Amino acid sequence: MPDLVTLYHSPNTRSTGVLALFEELGVPFDLHPLNMKAGEQRGPAYLAINPMGKVPALMHRGQLITEQVAIYIYLADLYPQAGLAPALDSPLRGPYLRFLAFYGSCFEPAAMDRAAKREPTSQMASPYGSFDDTVATITNRLREGPYILGEQFSAADVLWGLALMWMTSFKLVPETAEVTDYVKRITSRPSFARARERDTALAAEHEAAAA
């Protein structure tokens, strides 16, 4: 069993997906909650760990791992017995890495630009080309479903399921049949229910502490 991983987490943030991923992995971990309502993520104790003051963040074997995509890759590879990442010699390894990287390099930047109502730059200068092409890329992939890798559920689905749930709830991504069916399929898994339950309890504790 690998050394215990510490997850720095705040409820109802991007790190909620990592909480769900740990539930899917079925492994013990050390949960270190940060009360963002009290500003703990910007306090000197946490900034000494992660100078960006962001979650999620992992500490494992004395090393800091940040950035959502890196965390998903790291954890799924660290616990291969869970079967959430294709092996290095699997033909699905390339598509798996592609759609994990696509989320961080294209999809989220496109969605955040849309949320901020920024004027789109030229496709040549944009890191993601166009918003419509970015959304079409993931929608077309989901059409081949039921998961990002077709019949194989993976850590990529934990990332995308929660992300698309938030993006559609804020009306940043069109609620097509492919997207809404996929979100329901992923977020109805027991791992997400358990992560939501923990987040609800943590959020109530943080609200009370900050009052």
C-alpha positions in Angstrom: 0.0 0.0 0.0 1.5 3.4 -1.0 2.1 6.0 1.7 -1.1 7.8 2.6 -1.9 10.7 0.4 -3.1 14.0 1.9 -5.8 15.9 0.0 -6.2 19.6 0.7 -9.8 20.3 0.0 -12.6 22.8 0.4 -16.3 21.9 -0.1 -18.1 22.7 -3.4 -15.0 23.5 -5.3 -12.9 21.8 -8.0 -11.5 19.5 -5.4 -14.9 17.9 -4.9 -14.2 15.8 -8.0 -11.0 14.6 -6.4 -13.0 13.6 -3.3 -15.3 11.6 -5.6 -12.2 10.1 -7.3 -10.9 8.9 -3.9 -14.3 7.3 -3.3 -14.0 5.5 -6.7 -10.5 4.4 -5.8 -11.7 3.0 -2.5 -8.4 3.8 -0.8 -7.7 5.5 2.6 -6.4 9.1 2.5 -5.8 12.0 4.8 -8.4 14.7 4.3 -7.2 18.2 5.2 -10.2 20.6 4.8 -9.6 24.3 4.3 -12.3 26.8 5.3 -12.4 29.3 2.4 -15.1 31.3 4.1 -12.5 32.0 6.8 -9.7 32.6 4.2 -7.6 29.7 5.3 -6.5 29.1 1.7 -4.7 32.4 1.8 -3.2 32.0 5.3 0.5 31.5 5.8 0.2 27.9 6.9 -1.4 26.8 3.6 0.6 29.2 1.4 3.7 27.5 2.8 2.4 24.3 1.3 0.8 25.6 -2.0 1.9 29.2 -2.8 -1.0 29.4 -5.3 -3.5 29.1 -2.4 -5.7 26.8 -4.4 -7.4 23.5 -4.1 -7.3 20.7 -4.9 -3.7 19.9 -3.8 -2.1 16.6 -2.8 0.9 16.0 -0.6 2.5 12.6 -1.1 5.9 11.4 -0.1 7.0 14.9 0.7 6.0 16.2 -2.8 3.2 18.6 -3.7 0.9 17.8 -6.6 -1.4 20.5 -7.9 -3.5 21.1 -11.1 -6.6 19.0 -11.6 -5.4 17.0 -14.5 -2.1 16.1 -12.9 -3.9 15.0 -9.8 -6.3 12.7 -11.6 -3.5 11.1 -13.6 -1.3 10.8 -10.5 -4.0 9.1 -8.4 -5.3 6.8 -11.0 -1.8 5.6 -11.8 -0.9 5.3 -8.1 -3.7 2.9 -7.5 -3.9 0.8 -10.7 -5.9 -1.9 -8.9 -8.9 0.3 -9.2 -8.8 0.1 -13.0 -9.4 3.8 -13.5 -6.6 4.4 -15.9 -5.7 2.4 -19.0 -2.2 0.8 -18.8 0.7 2.4 -20.6 0.5 -0.2 -23.4 -3.3 0.0 -23.8 -4.6 1.5 -27.0 -7.0 3.6 -24.8 -4.1 5.3 -23.0 -3.7 8.0 -25.7 -7.4 8.9 -25.8 -7.5 8.9 -22.0 -4.6 11.4 -21.7 -6.0 13.4 -24.6 -9.3 14.1 -23.0 -7.8 14.8 -19.6 -5.4 17.3 -21.1 -8.2 18.7 -23.4 -10.2 19.6 -20.3 -7.5 21.8 -18.8 -6.0 23.2 -21.9 -9.1 23.9 -24.0 -12.4 23.3 -22.4 -12.1 25.1 -19.1 -10.4 28.2 -20.6 -13.2 28.3 -23.3 -15.9 28.1 -20.7 -14.3 30.7 -18.4 -13.9 33.1 -21.4 -17.6 32.6 -22.1 -18.5 33.1 -18.5 -16.5 36.4 -18.3 -18.1 37.5 -21.6 -14.7 38.1 -23.1 -14.5 39.0 -26.8 -13.2 35.9 -28.6 -9.8 36.3 -30.1 -8.9 34.9 -33.5 -8.8 31.1 -33.7 -5.1 31.3 -34.7 -4.3 33.1 -31.4 -6.7 31.2 -29.1 -5.4 28.2 -27.1 -8.6 26.4 -27.8 -9.6 27.7 -31.3 -13.3 28.5 -30.8 -15.8 27.8 -28.1 -18.2 26.0 -30.5 -15.5 23.7 -31.8 -14.3 23.0 -28.2 -17.9 22.0 -27.1 -18.4 20.0 -30.2 -15.3 18.0 -29.6 -16.4 16.8 -26.2 -20.1 16.4 -27.3 -19.0 14.2 -30.2 -16.9 12.1 -27.9 -19.8 11.6 -25.5 -22.0 10.6 -28.4 -19.8 7.5 -28.7 -20.3 6.8 -25.0 -21.4 5.8 -22.5 -18.0 7.0 -21.2 -15.1 9.1 -22.4 -13.4 5.9 -23.3 -16.5 4.2 -24.8 -17.4 1.2 -22.6 -14.6 1.8 -20.1 -15.2 4.1 -17.1 -12.1 6.0 -16.0 -10.8 8.8 -13.9 -11.5 11.1 -16.9 -15.2 10.6 -16.3 -14.9 11.7 -12.7 -13.3 14.9 -13.9 -15.7 15.5 -16.8 -18.9 14.5 -15.1 -18.5 17.0 -12.3 -17.2 19.7 -14.6 -20.1 19.4 -17.0 -22.6 19.3 -14.2 -21.3 22.7 -13.0 -21.0 24.2 -16.5 -24.5 23.2 -17.5 -25.9 24.5 -14.2 -24.4 27.9 -14.9 -25.6 27.7 -18.5 -22.1 27.9 -19.8 -22.4 24.8 -22.0 -25.5 23.8 -24.0 -27.6 21.2 -22.3 -27.7 18.8 -25.2 -29.0 15.2 -24.7 -25.5 13.8 -24.9 -24.3 16.1 -22.1 -27.3 15.9 -19.8 -27.4 12.1 -20.1 -23.7 11.8 -19.4 -23.8 14.1 -16.4 -26.7 12.1 -14.9 -24.9 8.8 -15.6 -21.7 9.9 -13.9 -23.0 12.0 -11.0 -25.6 9.4 -9.9 -22.7 7.0 -9.0 -22.4 6.2 -5.3 -19.0 7.8 -5.2 -20.5 11.2 -6.0 -23.3 10.7 -3.5 -20.7 10.1 -0.8 -18.6 13.0 -1.9 -21.6 15.3 -1.8 -22.5 14.0 1.7 -19.0 14.9 3.0 -19.1 18.3 1.3 -22.5 19.1 2.8 -21.2 18.3 6.3 -18.0 20.3 5.8 -19.8 23.3 4.3 -22.1 23.5 7.3 -19.1 23.3 9.7 -17.3 26.0 7.8 -20.3 28.2 7.7 -20.8 27.9 11.4 -17.1 28.5 12.1 -17.0 31.7 10.0 -20.2 33.1 11.5 
